[in-house]
């Protein structure tokens, strides 16, 4: 009972610190709006994101089409909203893969050490030899274009970062008294790892996941821009920029709007991630 009270008190403290960070609050509000639009996309726009209307191609913003139309006469606002649904799905799914894979590797390497640690970390070093986007691009090139392959590729590209961060946390936590006490009373390795080490290693992982989510969305847009991600006519921000690029001088909004969508989402995720980092770090003072 006392432990639950302490956890609730700690949670309230984190929430208060986060709410004091104005930049994080603004970013979180805008991010919630984007998520809301993505979830309720069929109800916030009357148009079909795929259906073409050549007679209204490359139209500027108007009462009927508040963000104009693209080269096929499709409503840009509608495609942006449906694109948000796809981009968020790719971002969350890929980071979830990276968190599970990276945290498991980091936990095993940090807890057991020795030869197993060397083998795992050398494998991680091999993955880190290539920049994340190039690694994802190479994996998609091998697997073939498509949303599922993009999710797998981006997830694998972020595993090394999570593995190294988790390992460093485990190396410092495993020497603490409560871990030694758990081992002394005969607790299994699995219980010690998942009951005592993992919960106390999650704060930096949560912050990194929030910040990595922004990078994953950006990577997905980049892969789609290069034609290796989601294929037309499926609305996706990167592919929208790529397909509308030849018409930049005629109707810049077909390129500008999806670019601004990527910029806004990534910026808001970074603001929320910075706010979480400050709120979860007890060494940081109150944020004004």
C-alpha positions in Angstrom: 0.0 0.0 0.0 2.8 2.4 0.9 4.6 1.5 -2.3 1.5 2.4 -4.4 1.2 5.7 -2.5 4.8 6.6 -3.3 4.3 5.7 -6.9 1.2 7.9 -7.2 3.1 10.7 -5.5 6.0 10.3 -7.9 3.6 10.3 -10.9 1.9 13.5 -9.8 5.3 15.1 -9.4 6.3 14.2 -12.9 2.9 15.4 -14.3 3.3 18.8 -12.5 6.8 19.3 -13.8 5.7 18.4 -17.3 2.8 20.8 -17.2 5.1 23.6 -16.1 7.0 23.2 -19.3 5.1 25.5 -21.7 6.8 24.2 -24.8 6.0 20.6 -24.0 2.4 21.5 -23.2 2.0 23.3 -26.5 3.6 20.5 -28.4 1.4 17.9 -26.6 -1.8 19.8 -27.4 -0.9 20.1 -31.1 0.1 16.4 -31.1 -3.2 15.4 -29.6 -5.0 17.3 -32.3 -3.0 15.5 -35.0 -3.8 12.1 -33.3 -7.5 13.1 -33.0 -7.7 14.0 -36.7 -5.9 10.7 -37.6 -8.3 8.6 -35.5 -11.4 10.2 -36.7 -10.3 10.9 -40.3 -13.5 9.6 -42.0 -15.6 12.0 -39.8 -13.5 15.2 -40.2 -13.4 15.3 -44.0 -16.1 14.5 -46.6 -13.7 13.5 -49.4 -12.2 10.2 -50.4 -8.3 10.3 -50.1 -7.8 8.2 -53.2 -10.7 9.1 -55.6 -9.4 11.3 -58.4 -11.2 14.4 -59.9 -9.1 15.5 -62.8 -11.3 18.5 -63.5 -10.2 20.1 -60.2 -6.6 19.2 -60.4 -4.0 21.7 -58.9 -6.6 24.0 -57.5 -5.6 26.5 -54.9 -7.1 26.7 -51.4 -10.8 27.4 -51.5 -14.0 26.9 -49.5 -14.5 23.4 -51.0 -10.8 22.5 -50.6 -9.3 24.4 -47.8 -5.7 23.2 -48.6 -6.2 22.9 -52.4 -6.0 19.8 -54.5 -3.1 17.8 -55.9 -2.2 16.8 -59.5 -5.0 14.3 -59.6 -7.7 16.6 -58.1 -7.6 14.9 -54.7 -8.3 17.0 -51.7 -5.0 17.8 -50.0 -6.4 18.2 -46.5 -8.1 14.8 -46.7 -4.8 13.2 -47.8 -2.9 14.9 -45.0 -5.3 13.6 -42.4 -5.3 10.1 -43.7 -1.5 10.4 -44.1 -1.2 11.2 -40.4 -2.9 8.0 -39.6 -0.4 6.0 -41.6 2.7 8.0 -40.4 1.7 7.6 -36.7 1.1 3.9 -37.2 4.5 3.4 -38.8 6.2 5.5 -36.1 4.6 3.8 -33.1 5.0 0.3 -34.6 8.6 0.6 -35.5 9.6 2.2 -32.2 7.7 -0.6 -30.4 9.8 -3.2 -32.3 13.0 -1.2 -31.5 12.1 -0.9 -27.8 11.3 -4.6 -27.4 14.4 -5.9 -29.3 16.8 -3.3 -28.0 15.7 -3.5 -24.3 15.9 -7.3 -24.3 19.4 -7.2 -25.8 20.5 -4.5 -23.4 19.1 -6.3 -20.4 20.8 -9.6 -21.2 24.1 -8.0 -22.1 24.2 -5.7 -19.0 23.0 -8.3 -16.5 25.1 -11.3 -17.5 28.2 -9.5 -18.9 31.2 -11.5 -20.0 31.3 -13.3 -23.3 27.5 -12.9 -23.9 27.9 -9.1 -23.4 30.7 -9.0 -25.9 28.8 -11.0 -28.5 25.6 -8.9 -28.2 27.4 -5.6 -28.2 29.6 -6.4 -31.2 26.4 -7.3 -33.1 25.0 -3.9 -32.0 28.2 -2.2 -33.2 27.8 -3.8 -36.6 24.3 -2.4 -36.9 25.6 1.0 -35.8 28.3 1.0 -38.4 25.8 2.4 -40.9 23.7 5.5 -40.2 20.1 4.6 -39.2 18.5 5.8 -42.4 20.9 4.0 -44.7 20.5 0.8 -42.7 16.7 1.1 -43.0 17.1 1.9 -46.7 19.2 -1.2 -47.2 16.7 -3.4 -45.4 13.8 -2.1 -47.4 15.8 -2.6 -50.6 16.3 -6.2 -49.6 12.7 -6.9 -48.4 10.9 -4.8 -51.0 8.8 -1.6 -50.7 5.7 -1.6 -48.5 4.5 -0.3 -45.2 5.1 -3.5 -43.3 8.7 -3.7 -44.5 9.3 0.0 -43.7 8.1 -0.7 -40.1 10.5 -3.7 -39.8 13.4 -1.7 -41.3 13.0 1.4 -39.2 12.5 -0.8 -36.1 15.7 -2.7 -36.7 17.6 0.5 -37.4 16.7 1.9 -33.9 17.5 -1.3 -32.0 21.2 -0.4 -31.4 20.3 2.9 -29.7 17.9 1.3 -27.3 20.2 -1.7 -26.6 23.1 0.6 -25.7 21.0 2.8 -23.5 19.4 -0.1 -21.7 22.8 -1.8 -21.2 24.3 1.3 -19.6 21.3 1.6 -17.2 21.5 -2.0 -16.2 25.3 -1.8 -15.6 24.6 0.9 -13.0 21.5 -0.6 -11.5 22.7 -4.2 -11.0 25.2 -3.1 -8.4 22.6 -1.5 -6.2 21.6 -3.0 -2.8 18.1 -4.0 -3.7 19.3 -6.0 -6.7 21.9 -7.7 -4.5 19.2 -8.5 -1.9 17.0 -10.0 -4.6 19.8 -12.3 -5.7 20.7 -13.2 -2.1 17.2 -14.5 -1.3 17.3 -16.8 -4.3 15.2 -14.9 -6.8 15.5 -16.1 -10.3 17.4 -14.1 -12.9 14.1 -13.4 -14.8 12.4 -12.1 -11.6 15.4 -9.9 -10.7 15.6 -8.5 -14.2 11.9 -7.9 -14.9 10.8 -7.1 -11.3 13.7 -4.9 -10.1 16.0 -3.8 -12.9 13.7 -3.2 -15.9 11.2 -0.9 -14.0 14.0 1.3 -12.7 15.6 1.5 -16.2 12.5 2.8 -18.0 12.8 6.5 -17.6 15.6 7.1 -20.1 13.9 4.5 -22.4 10.6 6.4 -22.4 12.4 9.7 -23.2 14.3 8.1 -26.0 11.2 6.4 -27.4 9.4 9.8 -27.6 12.4 11.4 -29.4 13.0 8.4 -31.6 9.3 8.4 -32.7 10.0 11.7 -34.4 13.0 10.3 -36.2 11.0 7.2 -37.2 8.2 9.3 -38.8 10.9 11.4 -40.6 12.6 8.2 -41.8 9.3 6.7 -43.1 8.6 9.9 -45.0 12.1 9.8 -46.5 11.8 6.2 -47.6 8.4 6.9 -49.2 9.9 10.0 -50.9 12.5 7.8 -52.5 9.8 5.3 -53.6 10.8 2.6 -51.1 7.9 3.1 -48.6 4.2 3.2 -49.0 3.2 3.1 -52.6 0.7 5.4 -54.4 -2.2 6.1 -54.3 -2.1 5.4 -50.5 -1.8 8.9 -48.8 1.6 9.2 -47.1 3.3 12.5 -46.5 6.7 11.6 -48.0 5.1 10.1 -51.2 2.8 13.1 -51.5 5.9 15.4 -51.6 7.6 13.2 -54.1 4.6 12.9 -56.5 3.8 16.6 -56.4 7.4 17.8 -56.7 7.2 18.3 -60.5 4.3 20.8 -60.0 6.1 22.9 -57.3 6.1 26.1 -59.4 2.4 25.7 -60.5 0.9 24.7 -57.1 3.4 24.9 -54.3 0.8 23.9 -51.6 0.7 20.3 -52.9 4.3 20.1 -51.6 4.3 22.7 -48.9 1.4 21.2 -46.9 2.7 17.7 -46.4 6.1 19.1 -45.7 4.6 21.3 -43.0 2.7 18.3 -41.6 6.0 16.4 -41.2 7.7 19.4 -39.7 4.9 20.1 -37.2 4.6 16.5 -36.0 8.3 16.0 -35.6 8.7 19.3 -33.8 5.9 18.5 -31.4 7.3 15.1 -30.6 10.7 16.6 -29.9 9.1 19.3 -27.6 7.2 16.6 -25.7 10.3 14.4 -25.5 12.4 17.3 -24.1 9.7 18.0 -21.6 9.6 14.4 -20.5 13.4 14.3 -20.1 13.3 17.3 -17.8 10.3 16.0 -15.8 11.8 12.5 -15.3 15.2 13.8 -14.3 15.2 14.7 -10.6 18.3 16.7 -11.0 16.6 19.2 -13.2 15.1 22.2 -11.6 11.5 23.4 -12.1 10.9 24.5 -15.7 9.2 27.8 -16.2 
